Amino acid sequence: MQKENSFRKWFCDIIVVMDVTYIWSQIFTVVEYGLLGWSYFAKKRKLVVILDIFSMISGIIAFILLGADLGMALSVIVLLANFYYLWDENERKKKDSKKYFVRDYVAIGIVLMGIAVVTFLTYDGPLSLLSVLATTLYEVSIWQKSTKVYKFLGIPVAFCWMSYNGFVRSIFGVICEAGMLISSIWGYVDEIRGSKKKGKRRK
């Protein structure tokens, strides 16, 4: 009887710990999506990169809590790349803000190679390729100097993640990505309207 009670207590303690871990993972996930959604309304690329850095950090913590190795590994690669983009933004002069240097192509090449290596090492079936495709598209979008391109590519990125979460039956993930889809479309449309207004003012 005493052994049974000890086992029950041990089992209940594990359930409590699992619940707390899951709750914290969802909190960090909400923060991640909130910051990412905010980035689609940012006007400057530097702010986009800063918001994405903190979004990635939140996402990595959530992946660690959930034990999602592939998601965590891909996010770490993107996070390191974002630190480079932030340094690059600080190094550039205003006249070079849209110019691409050799280092930019080297950076994207290294990051894409890193994604390929991590994918090979942690491959978990065809479904996992959806998350890889989403990460690759995201990386290309944040690599671009144009916030308009970033917001436009956010649409297929959100669609890929929505599909992935749908296949794994994560209702919360689908809802969050639906929010990102709306944010990216809204941000992209807002960017186009802003460009049109600037063009009219110049005329």
N, C-alpha and C positions, 0 to 999 in steps of 0.2 A: 504493500500500500504506500509506504514511504517512497519507494523507488518510482512508483507510478506518479506520485505527486511531484517528485523532483523532475521527472521527464516532462510532465505537463508544464511546469514552471519554465524549464529550459526552452521548450518549444514555443511558449508564449513570448518569452524574451526575444527569441529569434524573429518572430512575427512582428513584434514592436519595432525592432531595429530595422527590419526590411521596410516596414511602413514609413518610418522616419526617413530612411534613405530615399525611398521613392518620392516622398513629399518634397524633400529638398531638391531632388533631381528635377521635379516639375517646376519648382520655384525658379531654379536657374534656367530652365527651358523657357519660361515665360519672360524672364529678363533678356535672354538671348534674342527671342523673337521681337520683343519690344524695341531693343536697340537696333536690330536689323531693319525693322519696319520704319523706324525713325530715319535711318540712313537713306531711304528712298525719297525722302523729302528734303534732304540736305542739298544746298546749292553749290557748295564747294567740295572738291574732291578730297581735300585734307580732312574735312569734317566727316566725310563718308568713311575714309580709312580709319579714323579714330573711333567712330561708332562701331565699325566692323571689328576692330581689335577687341573692344570690350565685349562685343557680342560673341566672338569666337572664344574668349576666355570663359564666359558663362557657359557656352555650349560644351567646352572641354570638360568643365567640372561636372556638368550633367551627364556626359558620356562616361566619365570615370565612375560616378555613382551608379549608373545603370550597367556598367561592365561592357559597354559597346566599344570593342577594340578598334574596329575599322573606322567608325565615326570619329573616335578620339584621335587616331593617327592622322587621318585626313585633315582634321581641324587644326592639329598642331602644325602641319606643313603650311596650311593657309595662314595661320597666325604668324609664323615666322616670315612669310612673304609679305604680310601686311605691315610688319615692322620695317621691312625694307622700303615699302611704298611710302610709309610715313617719313622715313629718312630722306627718300628721294624728293618728296614734296618740299621738305625744308631746304634741300640743296638747290632746288631750281630757282631761277630768276623768273620774273613775270613773263618775259618775252619767250622763255623756253618752256612755258607751262604745258604746251601741247606737243612739244617735240619729243621724239623717241630717240634714245641713245642706244649704243651697243649694249650697255649694261642692262637696259630694259629687256632686250631680247634674251640675253643670257639668264636673267632672273626668271622669266617665264619658262624658259627651257628647263632650268633646274627644277622648278616647282612641278612642272608637268611630269618630268622624269621621276620625281619623288612620289607623286600620286600613282604613277604606273608601278613603281616598285612596291609601295604599300599595298596596292590592289592585288598584285601577284602573291605577296606574302600572306595576305589575310582573306583571300578569295573565299566567298561563302555561297557560291551559286549565282546564277544569272540575275536574280533579284538584286543582289548587292551592287550590280553594275549600274543600277538606276541612281544609287547614292553617289557612285563614282562620277557618273555623267553630270549630276547636279553640281558636285564639287568642282569639276573641271570647268563647267560653264560659269560658275560663280567666280573662279579664279581668273578666267579670261575677262570677265566683266569688271572686276576690281583692278585688274592690270591696266585696263584702258584709261586714258587720260580724260575721257569724256564722261561726265556724269549722266549724260543722256543715254549713252551706250550701256552704262552700268544699270540704269533703271530698266532699259528695254530687255536686256539679258536676264534681269531678275524675273521676268515673266516665265520663260521656259525653265528656269531654275526652280521656281515655286511649283510649276506643273510637275516636274520630275519628282520632287519631294512629296507632293500630294499623291502621286501614283504609288510611290514606294510605301508611304504610310497607309495607303488604302489596301495594298497587297498584304501588309503585315497586320492589318486590322487595328491600326492605331487611330482611333477617332479623334483624340486630342491632337495628334500630329496633323491630321487632315485639316482640322479646324484652324490650327496655327498657320499652316501653309496657305490655306484659303485667304487668311488675313494678309500674308505676304504677297500673294497674287494680286489682291486688291490694292495693296500699298504700292507695289511696283508699277501697276497700270496707272494708278492715280498719279504717282510721282512722274512717270514718263509723260503722261498727258499734260501735266502741269509744266514740265520742262519745255515741251513743244510750244505751249501757249506763251511761256516766258520768252522763248527765242523769237516768236512772231512779233511780240510786243517790242522787243529790242530792235527788230528789223524795221518796224514802222517808225520808231523814234529816229532812227538814223536817216530815214527818207525825209 
